[in-house]
Amino acid sequence: MNEKNLTLQQSMDLIGGQTETHFKRYNDYKRRLRSFGEPIDANIQKYIHGMDCWVAGEIHYAFSIPKYFGKDVDIVRRNCLVNLA
């Protein structure tokens, strides 16, 4: 934030955009993945599914405990808004 001389909102917008770009790129790469033949394709799909579950699990975990959002974790989970000020 300070290094790039950004406001808090600009920093959050930057991180949000980068995250969206990475998720889109990941999904694009999954769609374009070439075939290596069986059983390699099946193993690759299992690995990709595991990676998808890991990311979903991390998000679920972050919204399940107060470690990241403090005492307001239930409010953040319900409203998807984080007060950073």
C-alpha positions in Angstrom: 0.0 0.0 0.0 2.7 2.5 1.0 5.1 1.3 -1.6 2.6 2.0 -4.4 1.2 5.1 -2.7 -2.3 3.7 -2.7 -5.2 4.3 -0.4 -6.7 1.5 1.5 -9.6 1.2 -1.0 -7.2 1.3 -4.0 -5.2 -1.5 -2.3 -8.2 -3.6 -1.9 -9.3 -3.0 -5.4 -5.9 -4.0 -6.7 -5.8 -7.2 -4.7 -9.4 -8.0 -5.7 -8.5 -7.5 -9.4 -5.4 -9.6 -9.1 -7.3 -12.4 -7.4 -10.0 -12.4 -10.1 -7.3 -12.5 -12.8 -5.6 -15.5 -11.2 -8.9 -17.4 -10.8 -9.9 -16.7 -14.4 -6.4 -17.8 -15.6 -6.6 -21.0 -13.5 -10.0 -21.8 -14.9 -8.8 -21.0 -18.5 -5.8 -23.3 -18.1 -8.1 -26.1 -16.7 -10.3 -25.8 -19.9 -7.3 -25.8 -22.2 -5.4 -28.7 -20.6 -4.4 -31.2 -23.3 -5.0 -34.9 -23.0 -2.2 -37.2 -22.0 -4.3 -40.3 -22.4 -5.6 -42.6 -19.7 -4.9 -43.1 -16.9 -2.9 -39.9 -16.7 -5.9 -37.8 -17.6 -7.9 -39.3 -14.7 -5.0 -38.7 -12.3 -4.7 -35.1 -13.5 -8.4 -34.5 -13.0 -8.2 -35.9 -9.5 -5.3 -33.6 -8.7 -7.2 -30.6 -10.1 -10.3 -31.5 -8.1 -8.1 -31.7 -5.0 -6.7 -28.2 -5.7 -10.2 -26.9 -6.1 -11.3 -28.4 -2.8 -8.2 -27.0 -1.1 -9.0 -23.5 -2.2 -12.7 -23.9 -1.2 -11.6 -25.3 2.1 -9.3 -22.4 2.8 -12.1 -19.9 2.1 -14.6 -21.9 4.3 -12.0 -22.1 7.1 -11.3 -18.3 7.0 -15.0 -17.6 7.4 -15.5 -20.2 10.2 -13.1 -19.0 12.8 -12.3 -15.5 14.3 -8.6 -15.7 13.4 -9.0 -13.5 10.3 -12.1 -11.4 11.1 -12.1 -11.3 14.9 -15.3 -11.2 16.8 -17.2 -10.0 13.7 -16.6 -13.3 11.8 -20.4 -14.1 11.8 -21.2 -10.6 10.5 -18.5 -10.8 7.8 -19.6 -14.3 6.7 -23.3 -13.1 6.4 -22.6 -9.7 4.7 -19.3 -10.4 2.9 -18.1 -7.0 4.1 -14.9 -6.4 6.2 -14.4 -3.1 8.1 -10.7 -2.3 7.7 -10.8 1.2 9.1 
